[in-house]
Amino acid sequence: MDKNLLEHICESYKNGMSWEKIYKTYGGVSIYIPKVSPNAKEHIVQEFNGYNAAFLAHKYNLSENTIREIIREARKREGKSMEE
C-alpha cells in the first residue's frame, strides 16, 4: 500500500468521514502496519551488544529471531557481519 494512501485514509477520518464511507471507499485495501518502528529498530541496533538479544526481545516485545534479523539487516547495510 502506498504510504500516501494510508495518510489519506487517516486524514479522511480526521476530517469527519464516517466509518461507513471509509469502508465503502477503501474496503478491500490491505494495510500493513509494521510492529517495529524505524525508531525502535535504531534503538535495538544501538543497544545490541552481541549477547543481549533475549533482553532486547523482552524489552521490545519481539522474538529473539526478530531482534537478530534487525541486527542482520543493519549490519548488512553497514557492510558488517553478525560476528563483528
Residue, then its C-alpha position, 0 to 999 in steps of 0.5 A: m500500500d502506498k504510504n500516501l494512501l494510508e495518510h489519506i485514509c487517516e486524514s479522511y477520518k480526521n476530517g469527519m468521514s464516517w466509518e461507513k464511507i471509509y469502508k465503502t471507499y477503501g474496503g478491500v485495501s490491505i494495510y500493513i502496519p509494521k510492529v517495529s518502528p524505524n525508531a525502535k529498530e535504531h534503538i535495538v541496533q544501538e543497544f545490541n551488544g552481541y549477547n543481549a538479544a533475549f533482553l532486547a526481545h523482552k524489552y521490545n516485545l519481539s522474538e529473539n529471531t526478530i531482534r537478530e534479523i534487525i541486527r542482520e539487516a543493519r549490519k548488512r547495510e553497514g557492510k558488517s557481519m553478525e560476528e563483528 
